[in-house]
């Protein structure tokens, strides 16, 4: 990884696809709260899972920019989804949206299925942590 981030992957482990098992980094830490797939006016433009993920990722990029950070500075994403079947249902489109917005940068990630999110129409909420080298 660039920017002083080091991917942590034991040599005898199977390769991680689309995420890192761990990242080591130093610098200015930037934390994004749980962001959902609505626009800047807090309105949902779609009920499509991939569409909400794409908007959520754009929201993360916008918050990172406020701190002078970019997607390449991400070290961790925690995803909360209301239906893991929707997440697994179209990984190709999900991956394409991720690469379009975040690029080919894969931080440490976790995904958890939850019963519900605070906003009833929300299908995904993502917390993000970035480290900008000093």
C-alpha positions as CSV (number, residue, x, y, z in Angstrom):
1,X,0.0,0.0,0.0
2,X,1.1,3.5,-0.6
3,X,1.3,6.4,1.8
4,X,3.1,4.5,4.5
5,X,0.3,2.0,5.0
6,X,1.5,-1.6,5.4
7,X,-0.8,-4.5,4.6
8,X,-0.6,-7.1,7.3
9,X,-1.0,-10.6,5.9
10,X,0.6,-13.7,7.3
11,X,2.6,-15.5,4.6
12,X,0.8,-18.9,5.0
13,X,-2.7,-17.4,4.8
14,X,-4.8,-17.6,1.7
15,X,-5.0,-14.3,-0.2
16,X,-7.7,-11.9,0.9
17,X,-10.0,-10.8,-2.0
18,X,-11.3,-7.3,-1.9
19,X,-10.1,-6.5,1.6
20,X,-7.0,-6.6,3.9
21,X,-6.8,-8.7,7.0
22,X,-4.9,-5.8,8.7
23,X,-3.3,-2.5,8.0
24,X,-0.5,-0.7,9.9
25,X,-0.3,3.1,9.5
26,X,0.8,6.2,11.2
27,X,-0.3,9.8,10.8
28,X,-3.4,12.0,11.3
29,X,-6.4,9.8,12.0
30,X,-9.7,10.7,10.4
31,X,-12.9,9.0,11.6
32,X,-16.2,8.9,9.7
33,X,-19.3,8.1,11.6
34,X,-21.8,5.6,10.2
35,X,-22.8,7.0,6.9
36,X,-25.8,5.8,4.9
37,X,-26.8,5.9,1.2
38,X,-28.7,9.2,1.1
39,X,-27.7,12.4,-0.6
40,X,-26.5,15.7,0.9
41,X,-30.1,16.7,1.5
42,X,-30.6,13.5,3.5
43,X,-32.9,12.0,0.8
44,X,-32.7,8.5,-0.6
45,X,-32.5,8.5,-4.4
46,X,-32.8,4.7,-4.6
47,X,-33.9,1.6,-2.6
48,X,-31.4,-0.5,-4.7
49,X,-28.7,-2.0,-2.5
50,X,-25.8,-1.3,-4.8
51,X,-27.1,2.2,-5.4
52,X,-27.2,2.9,-1.7
53,X,-23.7,1.5,-1.3
54,X,-22.4,3.7,-4.1
55,X,-24.0,6.8,-2.5
56,X,-22.6,5.8,0.9
57,X,-19.1,5.4,-0.5
58,X,-19.4,8.9,-2.2
59,X,-20.5,10.3,1.2
60,X,-17.4,8.8,2.8
61,X,-15.2,10.3,0.1
62,X,-16.8,13.7,0.7
63,X,-16.3,13.6,4.5
64,X,-12.7,12.4,4.0
65,X,-12.1,15.4,1.7
66,X,-13.1,17.8,4.5
67,X,-10.0,16.5,6.3
68,X,-7.7,16.6,3.3
69,X,-7.9,12.8,3.1
70,X,-8.5,10.6,0.0
71,X,-9.8,7.0,-0.4
72,X,-6.2,5.8,-0.6
73,X,-5.9,6.8,3.1
74,X,-8.6,4.5,4.3
75,X,-7.4,1.9,6.7
76,X,-10.7,0.4,7.9
77,X,-14.3,0.1,6.8
78,X,-17.1,-1.5,9.0
79,X,-20.2,-2.3,7.0
80,X,-23.6,-2.8,8.6
81,X,-26.2,-4.3,6.2
82,X,-29.8,-5.2,6.8
83,X,-29.7,-8.3,4.5
84,X,-26.4,-10.1,3.8
85,X,-28.2,-11.8,0.8
86,X,-28.4,-8.4,-0.9
87,X,-24.7,-7.9,-0.3
88,X,-23.8,-11.3,-1.7
89,X,-26.4,-11.2,-4.4
90,X,-24.5,-9.0,-6.8
91,X,-20.9,-8.9,-5.8
92,X,-19.8,-8.0,-9.4
93,X,-21.9,-4.8,-9.4
94,X,-20.9,-4.0,-5.9
95,X,-17.2,-4.4,-6.7
96,X,-17.6,-2.2,-9.8
97,X,-19.2,0.6,-7.7
98,X,-16.5,0.2,-5.1
99,X,-13.6,0.4,-7.6
100,X,-15.2,3.4,-9.4
101,X,-15.5,5.4,-6.2
102,X,-12.7,4.1,-3.9
103,X,-10.4,2.6,-6.5
104,X,-8.3,-0.5,-6.1
105,X,-7.6,0.3,-2.5
106,X,-8.7,-2.4,0.0
107,X,-8.5,-1.5,3.7
108,X,-9.3,-3.8,6.6
109,X,-13.0,-4.5,6.5
110,X,-15.7,-6.1,8.5
111,X,-19.4,-6.7,7.5
112,X,-22.2,-7.3,9.9
113,X,-25.8,-8.1,9.3
114,X,-28.1,-6.1,11.6
115,X,-31.8,-6.3,12.3
116,X,-32.4,-2.6,11.2
117,X,-30.7,0.8,10.8
118,X,-32.1,4.0,12.3
119,X,-33.3,5.2,8.9
120,X,-36.0,2.8,7.8
121,X,-35.0,3.0,4.1
122,X,-31.3,2.5,4.7
123,X,-30.0,-0.8,3.6
124,X,-26.3,-0.2,4.5
125,X,-24.3,2.0,6.9
126,X,-20.5,2.2,6.7
127,X,-18.0,3.6,9.3
128,X,-14.7,4.6,7.9
129,X,-11.3,5.3,9.4
130,X,-8.4,6.9,7.4
131,X,-4.8,7.7,8.3
132,X,-3.2,10.6,6.5
133,X,0.6,10.5,6.7
134,X,2.2,13.4,8.4
